[in-house]
């Protein structure tokens, strides 16, 4: 006998629920971002109710509900804590028992032993059994039907079968964790300084998780850095865009600028002056794009250009906040996150970017502002910035 139920996905909200009067805006953006990720799968009914969002098939559609693909797509959307594939059916005691029998039959169809536990949330207090009675009855039912496979474990069960009794009944066991954060697009826009290394893609991921739309800028020094590293950066930007959505990648032809810096700047100051030049160009481009912050992958003390004095020297040349989400990270923590989000293997490909070209063996670690001004005295800074802005290739990722 076929037992009728509707398959849907239950999405649990987290930080969004603390937003008070602004909460509706965050919920609307989350739903918009989910629709965008699912756009080529078809149209779905996506709506918010209390602290949840539901994704389900529209009543008029005859297509099979693509549960697994939806879960895969929304896993890379920021703004919720977890999601579950759920069966929803009418609020009826007898129907609940039949649904549980069918559901458990699927769970134990592999013939293996499993520990399990029922957990009931009885929002509808008119339901004839309370939570304890229902958990006990259903647990006994499973033990009777699968004596050689089922064992109760109330502390750490392999299968935590959950029931929510509301206007309808919801039955599920699987919970897919999410990256939480805020929906992309709720916190403005940021300009990410993207290189081919490990750190900057992770920094972009972290700031996107705080709701920032991203644009990125990469400084290319051809032929000293070849097309392989350019493609590497494009690949990294593509992976970041899986989380952040559509992202322009601005590729600056930095060769002539870097050659001029190499000619006029003292070798020990080359790294910090190059960083200051990159920040100036990124800052002016952010002006043009109406972007209010810059994002870098810098971590305090990691390299010579990331001391407190060096960071101050680069901050002072820009007119907007510089966000450094990795500033206190241990390198291994950043590597672990890069592995988790799928950028690490691309980042470690052996193609050097412009930051490794013309670098001094003994760069100045604690440059003063006076040191920077002295090192730049023979440069036409406005002309170099203009040159960088006039030689940009933009790719929409």
VENFEN-V466749 format. One record per residue. SS is DSSP state (h for helix, s for strand, l for the rest). PHI is phi in whole degrees, 0 to 359 (* if undefined). NEAR is the number of other ideal C-beta (glycine too) atoms within 10 Angstrom. Layout:
# VENFEN-V466749
((SS,PHI,NEAR) (SS,PHI,NEAR))
This chain:
# VENFEN-V466749
((l,*,4) (l,280,5) (l,257,12) (l,283,8) (l,205,20) (s,248,13) (s,270,13) (s,210,22) (s,241,22) (s,259,21) (s,245,26) (s,264,17) (s,275,22) (l,236,15) (h,301,16) (h,304,25) (h,292,15) (h,266,10) (l,275,15) (h,60,6) (h,293,6) (h,271,11) (h,302,15) (h,302,11) (h,295,13) (h,292,21) (h,296,21) (h,297,13) (h,291,18) (h,299,26) (h,297,18) (h,300,13) (h,294,20) (h,293,23) (h,301,13) (h,297,13) (h,292,17) (l,258,19) (l,301,11) (l,272,6) (l,270,13) (l,128,12) (l,261,13) (s,233,22) (s,276,12) (s,236,19) (s,210,12) (s,254,17) (s,213,9) (l,57,8) (l,258,15) (s,221,14) (s,239,23) (s,244,17) (s,240,24) (s,212,19) (s,290,18) (l,290,11) (l,303,7) (l,277,6) (l,269,13) (l,257,5) (l,292,11) (l,288,8) (l,287,19) (l,275,15) (h,305,15) (h,296,9) (h,291,11) (h,297,21) (h,300,17) (h,297,12) (h,293,18) (h,282,23) (l,300,15) (l,262,19) (l,259,23) (l,278,25) (l,124,29) (s,216,25) (s,262,18) (s,195,15) (s,219,23) (s,221,17) (s,285,19) (s,230,23) (s,259,17) (s,242,20) (s,209,17) (s,295,12) (l,282,14) (l,211,13) (h,299,13) (h,297,7) (h,296,15) (h,301,21) (h,296,14) (h,294,14) (h,295,21) (h,296,21) (h,302,14) (h,293,15) (h,293,17) (h,293,23) (h,301,11) (h,291,8) (h,296,17) (l,260,18) (l,290,9) (l,281,9) (l,78,8) (l,269,8) (l,280,12) (s,219,17) (s,273,15) (s,210,24) (s,200,19) (s,262,24) (s,225,14) (s,247,20) (s,245,12) (s,258,17) (l,287,10) (l,278,13) (l,288,7) (l,277,7) (l,299,18) (l,296,7) (l,246,16) (l,277,12) (h,298,15) (h,297,10) (h,297,12) (h,292,21) (h,299,18) (h,294,13) (h,298,14) (h,290,21) (h,297,17) (h,296,11) (h,300,16) (h,293,24) (h,297,14) (h,291,9) (h,279,13) (l,227,18) (l,298,9) (l,266,8) (l,241,17) (s,257,20) (s,224,15) (s,284,13) (l,221,13) (l,276,12) (l,258,6) (l,224,8) (l,287,17) (l,293,14) (s,242,17) (s,262,16) (s,271,21) (s,251,18) (s,231,22) (s,240,18) (s,255,22) (l,237,15) (l,301,9) (s,247,14) (s,250,24) (s,242,20) (s,231,20) (s,195,19) (l,222,21) (l,270,14) (l,231,15) (s,262,14) (s,292,11) (l,238,19) (l,274,18) (l,60,16) (l,76,24) (s,242,21) (l,299,23) (l,302,26) (l,105,20) (l,263,22) (l,235,17) (l,93,12) (s,233,15) (s,228,27) (s,259,27) (s,268,31) (s,281,22) (l,255,29) (l,241,24) (l,268,27) (l,274,21) (l,281,21) (h,284,24) (h,296,26) (h,298,30) (h,294,26) (h,299,26) (h,298,31) (h,302,27) (h,293,22) (h,285,23) (h,297,28) (l,291,19) (s,263,16) (l,96,20) (l,277,27) (s,288,18) (s,245,27) (s,241,24) (s,230,28) (s,228,23) (s,232,28) (s,257,26) (s,252,20) (l,241,23) (l,282,14) (l,267,7) (l,295,17) (l,242,24) (l,271,13) (h,292,12) (h,294,12) (h,287,23) (h,299,19) (h,294,14) (h,301,22) (h,293,27) (h,300,18) (h,296,18) (h,294,28) (h,298,24) (h,297,14) (h,293,19) (h,299,27) (h,294,20) (h,299,18) (h,262,22) (h,265,26) (l,87,19) (l,306,11) (l,220,23) (s,292,16) (s,249,23) (s,262,20) (s,257,21) (s,269,23) (s,284,16) (l,258,27) (h,299,18) (h,296,13) (h,297,24) (h,292,21) (h,296,14) (h,291,17) (h,299,21) (h,297,14) (h,282,9) (h,252,14) (l,263,24) (l,305,12) (h,306,15) (h,290,17) (h,255,21) (h,300,20) (h,298,22) (h,289,26) (h,292,23) (h,299,24) (h,296,21) (h,296,25) (h,292,25) (h,299,26) (h,296,20) (h,297,20) (h,294,24) (h,298,27) (h,295,18) (h,292,17) (h,294,21) (h,298,21) (h,304,14) (h,296,8) (h,266,14) (l,57,8) (l,251,22) (l,258,16) (s,208,18) (s,244,25) (s,238,28) (l,231,27) (l,261,25) (l,289,23) (l,229,20) (l,304,14) (l,80,12) (l,291,17) (l,222,14) (h,299,18) (h,275,21) (h,236,21) (l,279,18) (h,302,10) (h,295,15) (h,293,25) (h,294,19) (h,298,14) (h,294,26) (h,276,25) (h,299,14) (l,290,11) (l,267,17) (l,243,18) (l,249,11) (l,214,15) (s,298,11) (s,249,19) (s,265,18) (l,234,20) (l,295,21) (l,263,25) (l,305,16) (l,253,9) (l,287,21) (l,289,11) (h,303,12) (h,296,8) (h,295,13) (h,294,23) (h,299,17) (h,298,14) (h,290,18) (h,299,22) (h,297,13) (h,297,12) (h,269,19) (l,87,16) (l,252,24) (h,298,17) (h,298,10) (h,287,19) (h,298,22) (l,270,14) (l,301,13) (l,279,7) (l,241,16) (l,281,15) (l,260,22) (h,293,24) (h,291,19) (h,261,15) (l,266,17) (l,62,17) (l,274,15) (l,289,14) (l,292,6) (l,230,8) (l,292,17) (l,290,23) (l,273,16) (l,237,12) (l,288,25) (l,272,12) (h,295,11) (h,295,8) (h,300,18) (h,294,23) (h,297,10) (h,296,14) (h,295,23) (l,261,20) (l,296,9) (l,263,10) (l,257,17) (l,267,12) (h,302,13) (h,303,10) (h,292,11) (h,294,20) (h,297,18) (h,299,13) (h,300,17) (h,296,23) (h,293,16) (l,276,9) (l,232,15) (s,237,14) (s,257,12) (s,249,11) (s,244,16) (s,271,8) (l,269,20))
